[in-house]
């Protein structure tokens, strides 16, 4: 049975999973869940996931939600296909998991809010709160200082090979590259080179091609 | 070389790791990092972890931070020792990882703040903000509704066996049991039985014994 991914092209967690599927070269059927009509909170979608959010992956009778759980499943289950995204060695794997946690617990908490405040709020007819942006920028700068130091020790966050720990960052890093926050990444040479590297990967370029999204015309004024 | 755990008995993430070590029956040396004198932000501790936070685990030459990365390392590396905390079957494992993510991304975000607001703020000489508590309670109730439904389908969150997905909850659930928030858990029969189960485990009881902590006398007024 083919893999089905339920999602929406606007969602960074959905793009995280698509990036993983593309790195692995896995064929999948994309099932659009229209967030603009609230399909994610209605049947049949809510029967797939109790929190009513995209993405959901179906692989045969297995139904999974939470983007980072889905990518780990794909990386381990299809370990020998496409790009290796998790190392075999348990100690190397432990370091990858540390940096998967850093992305989830530290980077994403700040960077996703920045992306929302700068890119999404105006689309919702609201004004970006520059005070909030300033506070978040300060926090992100401190996190990126740690990243700069880490990327001076190893080429990628989890070690010398590209892994899920890097891939999980791609959607939000990509969003922020189109904002003034790019300057925070550019100011740190190792971080800057890492961004160019992970966003330049053919798999990520395919994600950008397949997950194009045009906001409905006059969306912000129509609400 | 013996396993060393750097931590402080007040820290829920440290208790999460200790619970994992106790379930596995692994001997370890506990190295106290005195949070009250800021040791976590000074050498030699900051050389172990870039974010200057407990816990840190040393296993031979491996140095790990982020509590949920440490528990996953222990569970996989010492898979055959003590309580199995991760299933061998990849599909069962995928479901455990989904609920590890739910704890990390949804439950903890709300429940840790509640624990901090109710239990820690008064110790810091501040007043619990009841407005914040009310908002968080409402969010936690919605999450626990999903847990009630999940625990009606399987005995534990990740499946029919106790796993890391359950264990990761123990420190904050234990904290909240001593507050008015207990009523939210008690109101849901499956959730309530699950709390009794996970907190009644001998390993967790050992954590409570070994991680006792008395706040410094007159701490809140001495600042």
HADDOCK unambig.tbl for C-alpha pairs under 7 A between the chains (distance, minus, plus):
assign (segid A and resid 50 and name CA) (segid B and resid 146 and name CA) 6.28 0.50 0.50
assign (segid A and resid 64 and name CA) (segid B and resid 98 and name CA) 6.89 0.50 0.50
assign (segid A and resid 65 and name CA) (segid B and resid 98 and name CA) 6.46 0.50 0.50
assign (segid A and resid 66 and name CA) (segid B and resid 98 and name CA) 6.08 0.50 0.50
assign (segid A and resid 66 and name CA) (segid B and resid 101 and name CA) 6.58 0.50 0.50
assign (segid A and resid 69 and name CA) (segid B and resid 94 and name CA) 6.79 0.50 0.50
assign (segid A and resid 69 and name CA) (segid B and resid 97 and name CA) 5.42 0.50 0.50
assign (segid A and resid 69 and name CA) (segid B and resid 98 and name CA) 5.08 0.50 0.50
assign (segid A and resid 69 and name CA) (segid B and resid 101 and name CA) 6.64 0.50 0.50
assign (segid A and resid 73 and name CA) (segid B and resid 94 and name CA) 5.65 0.50 0.50
assign (segid A and resid 77 and name CA) (segid B and resid 90 and name CA) 7.00 0.50 0.50
assign (segid A and resid 90 and name CA) (segid B and resid 77 and name CA) 6.99 0.50 0.50
assign (segid A and resid 94 and name CA) (segid B and resid 69 and name CA) 6.79 0.50 0.50
assign (segid A and resid 94 and name CA) (segid B and resid 73 and name CA) 5.64 0.50 0.50
assign (segid A and resid 97 and name CA) (segid B and resid 69 and name CA) 5.42 0.50 0.50
assign (segid A and resid 98 and name CA) (segid B and resid 64 and name CA) 6.90 0.50 0.50
assign (segid A and resid 98 and name CA) (segid B and resid 65 and name CA) 6.45 0.50 0.50
assign (segid A and resid 98 and name CA) (segid B and resid 66 and name CA) 6.07 0.50 0.50
assign (segid A and resid 98 and name CA) (segid B and resid 69 and name CA) 5.07 0.50 0.50
assign (segid A and resid 101 and name CA) (segid B and resid 66 and name CA) 6.57 0.50 0.50
assign (segid A and resid 101 and name CA) (segid B and resid 69 and name CA) 6.62 0.50 0.50
assign (segid A and resid 146 and name CA) (segid B and resid 50 and name CA) 6.31 0.50 0.50
